[in-house]
Amino acid sequence: MKFRKLIGAVALMAGTLMAGSQAMAGDKLRIATEGAYAPFNMVNAQGQLEGFDVDIARALCAEMKVECEIVAQDWDGIIPGLRAKKYDAIVASMSITKERQRVVEFTERYYSNVLAFVAAKGSNIDTSKDGLKGLNVGAQRATIAGQYLEDNLGDVVNVKLYDTQDNAYLDLGAGRLDVLLSDKFPAYDWLKTDAGNGFEFKGADIDINDEIGIALRKGSKWRTRLNDALQAIVANGTYEKINAKYFPFSIY
């Protein structure tokens, strides 16, 4: 989902939790997430990580009966942190791309994603290339949405890229953006908030066959175990329960 630049940053520890009372001594999976991508990963009022990604990570650890340590890591440095062995896996709504596969490997997908345009309710926005010509169109930088915007519309629109999704929402709300291009599911969540109440999806979804996986270091021992655990939580209904907590439709 996110198209990441490999820029270093320091991982911020967000606390340790046990994923099941049967965790094997010494068998720990260290997982990084961003903590700034609601409803998939965010920090609550108590300073704790939560969201769809976090719940899936905990469910996988419980299924594998291992201790699960989850940390927050700034988006731009999340792959460098993995490669530097600060943690073992990334569960942060990361798209499986050929560029990333050169430096990390992925599990099977744990959900799929499409892109969507968001603009003010009642605005006469035509989301065709000609219709968007000359408008201010934004996206989070180093993401699939940002890359799509630059590659496909950069020659006709004024591209504005943001360090976080929240900052993109703020500029859309303040009128500094005419249109936002976003992963659909986090935008769906934002549209239900007071800040997003005056906005809506525009035009058709953009299906770019975007599959979201768990990133691991090359040759990681965890890949097979995580794939097996993912299949298990889908089969036993755990995945469906987590999905329903955030969305009234399946994102798998």
NORCORNOR-V663863 format. One record per pair of residues at least 24 apart in sequence whose ideal C-beta (glycine too) atoms are under 7 Angstrom apart, sorted by sequence separation. I is the first residue (numbers start at 1). J is the second residue. D is the distance in Angstrom with one decimal. If there is no record, write none. Layout:
i: (I | I)
j: (J | J)
d: (D | D)
//
This chain:
i: (79 | 129 | 132 | 133 | 136 | 138 | 140 | 79 | 132 | 140 | 31 | 169 | 129 | 172 | 140 | 43 | 115 | 139 | 115 | 138 | 29 | 149 | 15 | 115 | 138 | 148 | 57 | 138 | 14 | 56 | 145 | 29 | 31 | 33 | 35 | 145 | 28 | 31 | 34 | 53 | 145 | 19 | 27 | 28 | 29 | 30 | 31 | 32 | 33 | 34 | 53 | 138 | 27 | 53 | 136 | 137 | 24 | 28 | 30 | 32 | 34 | 136 | 137 | 139 | 19 | 20 | 23 | 24 | 136 | 137 | 138 | 139 | 19 | 22 | 23 | 135 | 139 | 23 | 34 | 135 | 137 | 20 | 32 | 19 | 132 | 19 | 18 | 19 | 32 | 95 | 32 | 17 | 41 | 16 | 17 | 40 | 56 | 118 | 125 | 32 | 14 | 31 | 37 | 14 | 30 | 13 | 14 | 30 | 31 | 32 | 33 | 34 | 148 | 12 | 29 | 33 | 119 | 11 | 12 | 29 | 31 | 32 | 119 | 148 | 12 | 118 | 11 | 117 | 118 | 185 | 9 | 117 | 118 | 144 | 9 | 76 | 115 | 116 | 144 | 185 | 9 | 75 | 115 | 9 | 115 | 116 | 7 | 8 | 115 | 118 | 7 | 11 | 113 | 114 | 4 | 5 | 113 | 116 | 4 | 8 | 9 | 113 | 2 | 6 | 7 | 4 | 6 | 4 | 11 | 127 | 11 | 127 | 121 | 125 | 120 | 121 | 120 | 121 | 119 | 118 | 118 | 119 | 117 | 118 | 116 | 117 | 117 | 116 | 115 | 2 | 114 | 115 | 1 | 2 | 3 | 114 | 1 | 2 | 114 | 115 | 1 | 3 | 114 | 113 | 112 | 112 | 113 | 112 | 111 | 109 | 110 | 109 | 110 | 109 | 110 | 108 | 107 | 106 | 107 | 106 | 106 | 104 | 105 | 1 | 104 | 104 | 105 | 104 | 95 | 96 | 100 | 105 | 107 | 95 | 96 | 94 | 105 | 93 | 94 | 107 | 108 | 107 | 110 | 94 | 108 | 91 | 107 | 90 | 89 | 90 | 89 | 89 | 36 | 37 | 36 | 88 | 82 | 89 | 83 | 88 | 82 | 79 | 5 | 4 | 3 | 112 | 2 | 3 | 111 | 2 | 3 | 111 | 1 | 2 | 1 | 3 | 3 | 40 | 39 | 38 | 37 | 39 | 38 | 64 | 64 | 60 | 63 | 60 | 63 | 60 | 63 | 60 | 59 | 59 | 1 | 59 | 56 | 55 | 52 | 29 | 52 | 39 | 1 | 1)
j: (103 | 153 | 156 | 157 | 160 | 162 | 164 | 104 | 157 | 165 | 57 | 195 | 156 | 199 | 168 | 72 | 144 | 168 | 145 | 168 | 61 | 181 | 48 | 148 | 171 | 181 | 91 | 172 | 49 | 91 | 181 | 66 | 68 | 70 | 72 | 182 | 66 | 69 | 72 | 91 | 183 | 58 | 66 | 67 | 68 | 69 | 70 | 71 | 72 | 73 | 92 | 177 | 67 | 93 | 176 | 177 | 65 | 69 | 71 | 73 | 75 | 177 | 178 | 180 | 61 | 62 | 65 | 66 | 178 | 179 | 180 | 181 | 62 | 65 | 66 | 178 | 182 | 67 | 78 | 179 | 181 | 65 | 78 | 66 | 179 | 67 | 67 | 68 | 81 | 144 | 82 | 68 | 92 | 69 | 70 | 93 | 110 | 172 | 179 | 87 | 70 | 87 | 93 | 71 | 87 | 71 | 72 | 88 | 89 | 90 | 91 | 92 | 206 | 71 | 88 | 92 | 178 | 71 | 72 | 89 | 91 | 92 | 179 | 208 | 73 | 179 | 73 | 179 | 180 | 247 | 73 | 181 | 182 | 208 | 74 | 142 | 181 | 182 | 210 | 251 | 76 | 142 | 182 | 77 | 183 | 184 | 76 | 77 | 184 | 187 | 77 | 81 | 183 | 184 | 75 | 76 | 184 | 187 | 76 | 80 | 81 | 185 | 75 | 79 | 80 | 78 | 80 | 79 | 86 | 202 | 87 | 203 | 198 | 202 | 198 | 199 | 199 | 200 | 199 | 199 | 201 | 202 | 201 | 202 | 201 | 202 | 203 | 205 | 205 | 93 | 205 | 206 | 93 | 94 | 95 | 206 | 94 | 95 | 207 | 208 | 95 | 97 | 210 | 210 | 210 | 211 | 212 | 212 | 212 | 211 | 212 | 212 | 213 | 213 | 214 | 213 | 213 | 213 | 214 | 214 | 215 | 215 | 216 | 113 | 216 | 217 | 218 | 218 | 210 | 211 | 215 | 220 | 223 | 212 | 213 | 212 | 223 | 212 | 213 | 226 | 227 | 227 | 230 | 215 | 230 | 214 | 230 | 214 | 214 | 215 | 215 | 216 | 164 | 165 | 166 | 220 | 215 | 222 | 217 | 222 | 217 | 215 | 142 | 142 | 142 | 251 | 142 | 143 | 251 | 143 | 144 | 252 | 143 | 144 | 144 | 146 | 147 | 186 | 186 | 186 | 186 | 189 | 189 | 225 | 229 | 226 | 229 | 229 | 232 | 230 | 233 | 233 | 233 | 238 | 183 | 242 | 242 | 242 | 242 | 222 | 246 | 246 | 210 | 212)
d: (6.6 | 6.3 | 6.5 | 6.8 | 5.9 | 6.3 | 6.5 | 6.3 | 5.2 | 4.9 | 5.0 | 6.5 | 5.9 | 6.8 | 5.6 | 6.9 | 6.9 | 6.6 | 5.4 | 5.1 | 5.8 | 5.1 | 6.5 | 6.2 | 6.1 | 6.8 | 4.4 | 6.8 | 4.8 | 6.3 | 4.8 | 5.2 | 6.5 | 6.5 | 3.8 | 5.5 | 6.4 | 6.9 | 6.9 | 4.8 | 6.1 | 5.5 | 4.7 | 4.2 | 5.6 | 4.7 | 5.0 | 5.3 | 6.5 | 6.7 | 5.9 | 4.4 | 6.7 | 5.9 | 6.8 | 6.9 | 6.3 | 6.0 | 7.0 | 4.3 | 5.0 | 5.1 | 6.6 | 6.8 | 3.2 | 4.5 | 5.8 | 6.4 | 4.9 | 4.7 | 5.3 | 4.6 | 4.4 | 4.6 | 5.6 | 4.1 | 6.6 | 4.5 | 6.7 | 5.9 | 6.2 | 5.3 | 5.8 | 6.5 | 6.6 | 6.6 | 5.8 | 4.0 | 6.1 | 5.2 | 6.8 | 6.0 | 5.9 | 4.7 | 6.7 | 4.6 | 6.0 | 6.8 | 6.1 | 4.5 | 6.0 | 6.1 | 5.9 | 5.3 | 3.9 | 5.1 | 4.4 | 4.7 | 4.9 | 5.1 | 5.5 | 4.8 | 6.9 | 6.5 | 5.6 | 4.5 | 6.5 | 5.3 | 4.7 | 6.4 | 5.3 | 6.7 | 4.8 | 6.8 | 6.7 | 7.0 | 4.5 | 5.5 | 4.5 | 6.7 | 6.8 | 5.7 | 6.0 | 6.8 | 4.3 | 6.3 | 6.1 | 6.3 | 5.9 | 6.0 | 5.8 | 6.7 | 6.9 | 2.5 | 6.4 | 4.1 | 4.2 | 5.2 | 6.6 | 5.3 | 5.9 | 4.9 | 5.3 | 5.0 | 6.8 | 5.7 | 7.0 | 6.0 | 7.0 | 4.6 | 7.0 | 6.7 | 6.7 | 5.4 | 6.8 | 6.6 | 5.6 | 5.5 | 4.7 | 5.3 | 6.7 | 3.1 | 5.6 | 4.7 | 6.0 | 6.2 | 5.7 | 4.9 | 6.5 | 5.4 | 6.0 | 4.9 | 6.8 | 6.8 | 5.1 | 4.5 | 5.3 | 5.3 | 6.8 | 6.5 | 4.3 | 4.0 | 4.6 | 5.6 | 6.7 | 6.2 | 6.3 | 6.1 | 5.0 | 6.5 | 4.3 | 6.5 | 6.8 | 4.2 | 6.5 | 5.5 | 5.9 | 6.8 | 5.0 | 3.9 | 6.1 | 5.8 | 6.6 | 5.4 | 6.7 | 6.6 | 5.0 | 3.6 | 4.3 | 6.5 | 5.8 | 4.6 | 5.4 | 4.9 | 6.3 | 6.5 | 5.5 | 6.8 | 5.3 | 5.1 | 6.9 | 6.7 | 5.9 | 6.0 | 4.6 | 6.4 | 6.5 | 5.6 | 6.7 | 4.8 | 5.2 | 5.3 | 5.9 | 5.3 | 6.2 | 5.4 | 6.6 | 6.6 | 5.4 | 4.0 | 6.8 | 5.5 | 5.2 | 6.0 | 6.6 | 6.9 | 6.2 | 6.1 | 6.5 | 6.0 | 6.1 | 6.9 | 4.7 | 5.1 | 5.7 | 6.7 | 6.5 | 5.4 | 4.4 | 4.5 | 5.1 | 5.6 | 6.9 | 6.6 | 5.7 | 6.7 | 4.6 | 6.4 | 6.7 | 6.3 | 6.2 | 4.4 | 5.9 | 5.6 | 5.0 | 6.0 | 4.1 | 4.6 | 5.2 | 6.5 | 5.6 | 6.8 | 5.1 | 5.1 | 5.4 | 6.4 | 6.1 | 4.7 | 6.5 | 6.4 | 5.0 | 4.9 | 6.1 | 5.2)
//
